Structures are given as structure tokens and as C-alpha cells.
Amino acid sequence: MIRAVATLAKLAVAGLATFLLVEFSLLAFDDVFFGRSFYGFDPDIGFRVRAHARYGQNEANEFGFNDRDYPHERTPGTLRILVLGDSFNWTFGPDGNYAGILERKLRDAFPERGIEVINAGYPQTHTGQELAVLRKFGMQYHPDLVVLGFFVGNDFYDADPDRKRIVVGATATDIRPGREFYRVVLGEPLVWRSRLALFVEERWKELHLVGERQRKQFEGPAAVARVRGIEPAASQRVRRRTAFAESYMAWLERRMEFARPGNRAAFRRFEGYAFDSLRSMRDLVAANGAGFLVAAYPDAVQVDPDVRRALLERTGLAPSDYEWQRAQRILGAFCRENDIAFIDLLPEFRKARQMGWSLYLENDSHWNAAGNTLAAELLFDALAQRIRELPVGGPG
């Protein structure tokens, strides 16, 4: 009996030593194990897309943006627009994304301007993190104008001032600074969570949950020339389906808690954090002599009555139990009160949906090719008059 206990104790010690060795190796040799992963740790933002990371057939730029590299100093006489956002800036790579479409439209309309539209930002970010991205990387481009894409579906919902999203190895991990142990060791984050377990979890998600969706988002879509006022082709029309995916509906139900009137007090701090970040963006951009525009990107549940109907059936709630446009209402009011230019894309998205256009990826909150094209058309209209009023070579 004593010998068996001793053997078990030795095995336990050996197992613990092996586990600790693996954990230390994953920390000390992070770049060896995770150097090709999509995300990496950033001490200021918490995480970022790695420089020149591969995704689909595309490659991120030096700052991990969904775009090509640019010289940091703007060429005299050119007009440089920085489009800051989250995962909406990533669908279909640099050319099929709305920022790339917008650049082509502006260049065609103003060939004498030498316009550059820089697609900046990372997936999974909200306004507070995007402020850090703007400070650290975006302003290095010396833009004439900064456009912030604000997704009303979750940019308030995710703006938790007590949460910090970091990458441990290659895994996005939410922590509560001040409540959880968090240190930076050897340039990498150290938390009381197993890197090995997080690594296995991330690989499982990548193989079984995320991979197919990401591949679809990065595939080059069929070109859509125009959306507004044009009847969609049969392949671009809304297709009726019997049910939405459980994962999609569960996430939609959670984030729509923000639109429940009874939950306003619970999200007050989140709103304050987002608004403080917007003020800081406004001041930072103005201090550098640039313009600032906030564009509200609608959620599919606001545009597509089929999605809205499915949500109500799932929750058993009445339409009056949600304030469907609450995010646009408070964001627009804030921008007007703080002298920030604001555009709401929802009315035109609803018009296009009523004409029969399919604007969102299936079981996904992101735009498909038609949605990206429509967003580019609306942003073009918002920017074109500003550009016309500028002298060639003048500041933005």
C-alpha cells in the first residue's frame, strides 16, 4: 500500500512538473508556438491582429489592419481617410470590404484628389479599444478625416469599463483588472489560467466552430455594382428559411438586452464609457487638424423582419418590449450635443431590404457583398460634399 501511494505521488509530481514546464514554455516561447496565429497580445490594446497575418487569400498590413501598407507621411496633395471599426471592416478582405469599395468610388469621382481610404481596426473591439487603436496606430497615418463605424448591435453592449480583453497565446480572454491577477512577463500576459488549456480550447473552436464562418467571410464575393434604387438579381434576393442557427439566435438574444427599456440602468456605465471614448476621439482628431464622422451600422434585427420575428418567437416577448432603435437614438443625440458629425445607415438599409435585397451573411451579423456595397454608397454620399468643398491639396 505504501509503495503504491509513493508511486502515485511520484507520478503526480512528475505530471505537475511536466505541466509547469509546458506552461513556462508556452509563455517563454510564445512567438514560436503562436507566431502564425491571427491574434497577438498588445499591452496597450490587450490584443490585435498580428502584423502581416494571413487570412483567407489576404494578408494584414504592418499594424494588422485589413489593408495594404501605406507610408506614414501622407503624400502632399492627397486626401487620406481613416475608417476605424471592428469586424465589419474585415469581411471579404481589403477589396470586397466596404472601405475598399468606398476608396474606389471616391477615386473614380475625384481622380484629381489622390484619395486614400485606410481600413483600420480589429475584430472583437468596441469604441474604447478603438480609441486605443487610433492613438497607437491610426494617427501615425496623419489622416485628413477619421470615420468611426459604430455597430449598434454590440458596441454599447460590449463597452464594459471593467473588462479587458487580452490574448493569452492565441486565445482571446476576458479578464477583470483589479479583481483578477494580471501581469505582463517577458512581454506576454500572465493570468491564473492555463495556457495549455486555452490553447486546446482555441484550436477546438478554430476547427469546429469558427473556421467555416471565417472562410466564408474572407471569400471574394460576386461584385455588386449598385444597391440603392436597383432591383436585386435573383441570386441577391432574400431567401426564406425555416429556422436560424441556435448560436446566432442565442447571441442576438443576449446583446438585445441592451434594447430592453427595463435594463437601461444596468448599461448606464457602458454608455458612459463609450461616450467618453468618443469625446476623446473627437479631441484627438481635432488636435491633429482632421475631421471626424461617426457612422451607425444597423443590426440585422433592425433591418430584416424575419430576424425580428424569430427573436420574438424565441423570447416570447412583444415588439413593444424592445426599443429597437435605442442605440441610434442615444448615439445620434450624443453626437449632436458634442458637435460630432453623424450618419445613420438604418433608413437606407431598410429601404433596400423592402426592395428584396439580402444584405447580411446567413446566420451572421455582418454584411454580405450587397451590404458592403450599400454601406460604401451611403458613406460616399456623406463624404462627397465635404470633399467638393475642399481646395485641391487642402486639409480635411
Phi and psi in degrees as a GROMACS rama.xvg file:
@    title "Ramachandran Plot"
@    xaxis  label "Phi"
@    yaxis  label "Psi"
@TYPE xy
-62.338  -41.3936  ILE-2
-63.3003  -39.1369  ARG-3
-65.0491  -41.4563  ALA-4
-64.6893  -41.2855  VAL-5
-63.4019  -40.9152  ALA-6
-63.2516  -44.1619  THR-7
-62.6296  -38.5654  LEU-8
-64.5479  -41.7021  ALA-9
-63.8953  -41.2861  LYS-10
-64.2691  -39.6335  LEU-11
-64.9144  -43.8796  ALA-12
-64.0398  -43.8856  VAL-13
-62.9515  -41.6122  ALA-14
-63.6713  -42.6401  GLY-15
-64.1002  -43.4741  LEU-16
-62.1047  -41.8826  ALA-17
-63.6877  -43.6655  THR-18
-60.1677  -46.6894  PHE-19
-64.761  -35.9165  LEU-20
-64.9654  -43.1168  LEU-21
-63.0154  -44.0946  VAL-22
-61.5517  -44.0052  GLU-23
-65.6686  -40.1159  PHE-24
-63.5658  -41.7986  SER-25
-64.3487  -29.9959  LEU-26
-78.265  -49.9628  LEU-27
-70.9121  -31.627  ALA-28
-116.143  45.0177  PHE-29
-54.2834  -46.8477  ASP-30
-65.717  -28.5422  ASP-31
-68.6305  -43.7582  VAL-32
-82.859  -33.8702  PHE-33
-122.01  8.74854  PHE-34
-60.3583  -22.5082  GLY-35
-101.427  4.41175  ARG-36
-71.8176  162.493  SER-37
-70.4969  -43.1472  PHE-38
-104.013  151.809  TYR-39
-139.471  165.205  GLY-40
-76.8109  142.497  PHE-41
-134.79  124.274  ASP-42
-65.7393  -25.2123  PRO-43
-89.708  -40.2146  ASP-44
-95.5562  -28.6078  ILE-45
105.719  -38.4727  GLY-46
-162.289  163.887  PHE-47
-162.044  163.213  ARG-48
-71.7732  135.979  VAL-49
-66.4941  149.481  ARG-50
-57.4666  129.013  ALA-51
59.2282  29.6749  HIS-52
-65.3114  144.685  ALA-53
-88.6868  139.189  ARG-54
-148.795  118.553  TYR-55
60.4438  -129.391  GLY-56
-95.557  10.4445  GLN-57
-112.562  169.875  ASN-58
-138.305  131.401  GLU-59
-67.5083  163.442  ALA-60
-87.8406  -167.732  ASN-61
-62.2176  -28.3316  GLU-62
-97.1286  4.67355  PHE-63
80.9566  21.5531  GLY-64
-89.6882  157.416  PHE-65
-80.6289  65.7675  ASN-66
-166.159  175.676  ASP-67
-81.5943  171.972  ARG-68
-78.5838  146.626  ASP-69
-127.73  151.637  TYR-70
-64.5756  142.63  PRO-71
-67.1365  -38.2686  HIS-72
-82.0733  128.382  GLU-73
-71.2956  136.419  ARG-74
-66.194  130.126  THR-75
-54.2218  136.735  PRO-76
91.4233  -12.1952  GLY-77
-90.9221  159.833  THR-78
-114.616  122.169  LEU-79
-114.013  123.565  ARG-80
-116.505  126.194  ILE-81
-103.323  120.805  LEU-82
-103.694  109.291  VAL-83
-99.715  136.017  LEU-84
-172.158  -161.655  GLY-85
-116.41  -136.308  ASP-86
-67.8543  -17.2852  SER-87
-61.7588  -23.2417  PHE-88
-83.095  6.29495  ASN-89
-117.517  -18.6564  TRP-90
-62.0506  135.625  THR-91
67.2498  24.3619  PHE-92
69.3832  -175.972  GLY-93
-67.315  -29.3082  PRO-94
-86.6727  -38.5915  ASP-95
-86.1529  -10.0011  GLY-96
-74.8339  156.275  ASN-97
-59.9421  -31.2525  TYR-98
-67.1376  -40.4945  ALA-99
-66.4542  -39.9022  GLY-100
-64.3464  -42.006  ILE-101
-59.3863  -42.5195  LEU-102
-60.2251  -44.1996  GLU-103
-64.2611  -40.0946  ARG-104
-64.7282  -42.682  LYS-105
-68.3875  -39.3968  LEU-106
-66.0845  -38.5266  ARG-107
-66.0603  -38.019  ASP-108
-79.4599  -29.5282  ALA-109
-131.408  66.8604  PHE-110
-62.7747  -23.2637  PRO-111
-79.9091  -8.59715  GLU-112
-89.1059  -20.9571  ARG-113
60.0447  49.6093  GLY-114
-74.4308  136.869  ILE-115
-121.574  125.951  GLU-116
-110.996  111.747  VAL-117
-97.4238  121.96  ILE-118
-88.1927  107.239  ASN-119
-120.209  150.343  ALA-120
122.704  168.729  GLY-121
-129.287  150.865  TYR-122
-60.1813  155.457  PRO-123
72.0643  14.6621  GLN-124
-101.456  155.051  THR-125
-119.168  -174.019  HIS-126
-60.8851  -39.1871  THR-127
-62.8627  -41.9224  GLY-128
-70.5504  -35.4783  GLN-129
-67.8768  -29.6908  GLU-130
-61.8138  -43.8029  LEU-131
-63.1621  -38.8938  ALA-132
-62.8368  -43.3949  VAL-133
-62.2878  -44.4662  LEU-134
-64.2136  -45.644  ARG-135
-80.2969  -39.9864  LYS-136
-120.302  -46.2356  PHE-137
-59.8529  -43.7257  GLY-138
-72.6302  -11.6032  MET-139
-64.4619  -19.1386  GLN-140
-85.3073  -6.40686  TYR-141
52.438  58.0035  HIS-142
-70.8478  154.112  PRO-143
-83.4987  -27.6927  ASP-144
-146.809  138.225  LEU-145
-115.106  126.094  VAL-146
-109.865  123.054  VAL-147
-101.592  120.742  LEU-148
-86.8645  115.044  GLY-149
-108.476  109.436  PHE-150
-82.2495  113.444  PHE-151
-69.454  -15.6437  VAL-152
-65.5681  -36.3351  GLY-153
-147.451  4.36803  ASN-154
-71.6452  -26.4558  ASP-155
-81.4293  -42.8941  PHE-156
-58.7843  -38.2014  TYR-157
-86.933  -9.43033  ASP-158
-80.7656  61.0429  ALA-159
-83.5388  113.445  ASP-160
-67.1634  -15.2167  PRO-161
-97.9384  2.03683  ASP-162
-109.984  139.174  ARG-163
-126.508  125.846  LYS-164
-96.1044  121.002  ARG-165
-122.58  169.4  ILE-166
-113.06  120.883  VAL-167
-106.046  111.145  VAL-168
70.1091  -113.439  GLY-169
-117.543  12.8864  ALA-170
-107.135  124.411  THR-171
-68.5987  125.587  ALA-172
-134.948  128.846  THR-173
-91.9211  132.018  ASP-174
-129.158  167.038  ILE-175
-117.073  92.5846  ARG-176
-57.5791  138.768  PRO-177
92.4381  -23.1118  GLY-178
-111.127  -30.9525  ARG-179
-113.519  151.682  GLU-180
-66.626  129.303  PHE-181
-152.834  118.548  TYR-182
-138.009  159.5  ARG-183
-107.982  117.781  VAL-184
-123.956  129.037  VAL-185
55.3003  32.5196  LEU-186
78.1135  7.31187  GLY-187
-126.831  152.257  GLU-188
-72.7514  143.114  PRO-189
-124.02  118.728  LEU-190
-132.224  166.293  VAL-191
-81.9662  59.3064  TRP-192
-141.106  145.053  ARG-193
-73.2141  123.268  SER-194
-65.5962  -34.9806  ARG-195
-63.4854  -46.0793  LEU-196
-64.4225  -41.3451  ALA-197
-65.4263  -37.0756  LEU-198
-63.659  -45.7981  PHE-199
-64.1026  -41.3933  VAL-200
-61.557  -42.995  GLU-201
-65.7014  -42.575  GLU-202
-63.2884  -37.165  ARG-203
-63.927  -46.3369  TRP-204
-60.3962  -43.849  LYS-205
-61.163  -40.8337  GLU-206
-78.7267  -37.8162  LEU-207
-110.74  -22.0637  HIS-208
-118.512  -41.0898  LEU-209
-99.6088  -34.1525  VAL-210
-53.5542  -49.3271  GLY-211
-66.1128  -41.5499  GLU-212
-62.8117  -45.3024  ARG-213
-63.4576  -40.2277  GLN-214
-60.478  -41.0717  ARG-215
-65.4742  -38.3758  LYS-216
-67.3729  -29.1288  GLN-217
-96.7763  -6.38648  PHE-218
-68.0009  142.949  GLU-219
-70.1523  118.156  GLY-220
-81.3163  164.534  PRO-221
-64.4349  138.521  ALA-222
-64.8187  141.72  ALA-223
-121.898  114.51  VAL-224
-72.5037  -47.8141  ALA-225
-147.082  157.044  ARG-226
-124.33  -51.8763  VAL-227
-62.5714  127.861  ARG-228
75.1242  5.04823  GLY-229
-113.366  133.515  ILE-230
-69.7612  133.04  GLU-231
-71.7085  147.681  PRO-232
-67.7055  164.065  ALA-233
-56.7832  -38.5607  ALA-234
-71.8751  -14.1609  SER-235
-109.065  5.93678  GLN-236
-85.8339  158.081  ARG-237
-63.2284  132.965  VAL-238
-107.409  127.507  ARG-239
-69.9931  140.691  ARG-240
-136.733  156.779  ARG-241
-79.6367  -30.5763  THR-242
-154.654  153.225  ALA-243
-97.6952  157.629  PHE-244
-63.5904  143.197  ALA-245
-59.0114  -43.9577  GLU-246
-62.3043  -39.319  SER-247
-65.5438  -46.016  TYR-248
-68.8338  -36.0157  MET-249
-64.3334  -43.0101  ALA-250
-67.4838  -39.2663  TRP-251
-62.6388  -43.9974  LEU-252
-60.3915  -42.1799  GLU-253
-63.7211  -49.9696  ARG-254
-73.5643  -21.6623  ARG-255
-75.007  -3.41651  MET-256
-59.1549  -27.5243  GLU-257
-63.4666  -29.1953  PHE-258
-88.9499  2.59288  ALA-259
-84.0632  120.494  ARG-260
-53.9138  -34.2009  PRO-261
-69.9323  -10.4333  GLY-262
-101.351  9.39966  ASN-263
-59.0199  -43.5194  ARG-264
-62.8653  -36.6297  ALA-265
-65.1901  -27.4182  ALA-266
-103.631  8.79926  PHE-267
-61.3641  -42.1451  ARG-268
-66.1255  -35.0922  ARG-269
-64.5439  -44.8244  PHE-270
-61.011  -43.7301  GLU-271
-61.0587  -39.9418  GLY-272
-64.2007  -44.4596  TYR-273
-63.9108  -42.8646  ALA-274
-68.6216  -39.2258  PHE-275
-60.7953  -38.8157  ASP-276
-66.282  -38.8472  SER-277
-65.905  -40.3667  LEU-278
-61.4394  -42.7735  ARG-279
-64.7292  -38.8676  SER-280
-60.5932  -48.5116  MET-281
-54.9682  -47.234  ARG-282
-68.5744  -40.0246  ASP-283
-63.4937  -45.6477  LEU-284
-65.7859  -43.6418  VAL-285
-64.223  -38.0829  ALA-286
-63.526  -21.6359  ALA-287
-101.389  13.3922  ASN-288
72.4246  23.4077  GLY-289
-111.125  163.788  ALA-290
-90.7351  165.045  GLY-291
-140.958  131.944  PHE-292
-136.022  133.417  LEU-293
-107.036  126.63  VAL-294
-114.461  123.3  ALA-295
-88.0319  117.825  ALA-296
-94.5735  122.653  TYR-297
-73.9023  153.777  PRO-298
-85.9909  151.186  ASP-299
-58.7156  -33.3869  ALA-300
-66.6184  -21.726  VAL-301
-83.8257  -21.314  GLN-302
-102.043  -40.6524  VAL-303
-104.601  112.552  ASP-304
-63.0025  -25.0853  PRO-305
-66.9423  -40.8767  ASP-306
-65.6583  -43.135  VAL-307
-61.7584  -43.4125  ARG-308
-62.9055  -41.6955  ARG-309
-64.7775  -37.4546  ALA-310
-64.7833  -44.2478  LEU-311
-65.7915  -37.8461  LEU-312
-65.3021  -37.3789  GLU-313
-68.5836  -43.2112  ARG-314
-88.5695  -19.1655  THR-315
72.9455  16.1116  GLY-316
-95.5852  164.178  LEU-317
-92.9776  157.323  ALA-318
-54.2609  -33.9369  PRO-319
-70.5508  -10.1418  SER-320
-78.3824  -7.57111  ASP-321
-120.5  142.611  TYR-322
-98.5569  93.177  GLU-323
-60.1282  -32.1836  TRP-324
-110.263  27.3818  GLN-325
-60.1318  -44.2527  ARG-326
-60.5649  -45.765  ALA-327
-63.1551  -38.9562  GLN-328
-62.7024  -50.6378  ARG-329
-75.5863  -31.339  ILE-330
-69.0975  -44.372  LEU-331
-62.4523  -42.5245  GLY-332
-62.6255  -42.7189  ALA-333
-61.3056  -45.5541  PHE-334
-63.5083  -40.6598  CYS-335
-63.7732  -40.6544  ARG-336
-70.7451  -22.7462  GLU-337
-113.397  19.2801  ASN-338
56.7095  47.4483  ASP-339
-116.467  127.091  ILE-340
-62.76  140.149  ALA-341
-140.817  138.757  PHE-342
-135.263  134.946  ILE-343
-109.425  118.388  ASP-344
-82.5923  -7.94805  LEU-345
-60.6284  -48.473  LEU-346
-56.1195  -43.9592  PRO-347
-72.0066  -31.5436  GLU-348
-66.1077  -38.4555  PHE-349
-65.9515  -40.2692  ARG-350
-61.7687  -43.9427  LYS-351
-64.8246  -39.6048  ALA-352
-64.1011  -38.6471  ARG-353
-65.0846  -27.7279  GLN-354
-77.6698  -9.8309  MET-355
110.098  2.35911  GLY-356
-71.2652  136.171  TRP-357
-88.1112  122.767  SER-358
-116.779  -11.3364  LEU-359
-124.011  151.411  TYR-360
-63.4676  152.506  LEU-361
-68.0836  129.923  GLU-362
54.3111  41.8029  ASN-363
-153.363  145.336  ASP-364
-85.1913  -3.30887  SER-365
-92.0868  156.421  HIS-366
-72.0437  147.036  TRP-367
-86.6725  -164.696  ASN-368
-61.5403  -41.558  ALA-369
-66.4428  -40.3081  ALA-370
-63.1426  -41.9435  GLY-371
-63.4147  -40.5463  ASN-372
-65.0323  -43.9862  THR-373
-63.3331  -42.8728  LEU-374
-59.9864  -41.6595  ALA-375
-63.8863  -39.3185  ALA-376
-62.8819  -42.7878  GLU-377
-69.8474  -39.8591  LEU-378
-67.5203  -36.379  LEU-379
-57.1028  -47.2887  PHE-380
-60.9187  -39.4333  ASP-381
-69.0454  -28.5804  ALA-382
-98.0522  -25.9511  LEU-383
-59.9614  -43.9541  ALA-384
-65.2869  -38.7336  GLN-385
-58.8515  -43.6764  ARG-386
-67.4428  -39.5721  ILE-387
-62.1814  -32.2117  ARG-388
-80.447  -9.35919  GLU-389
-89.2366  139.373  LEU-390
-67.4508  145.688  PRO-391
-57.2252  129.613  VAL-392
81.9149  0.136969  GLY-393
-82.697  167.621  GLY-394
-73.7747  158.862  PRO-395
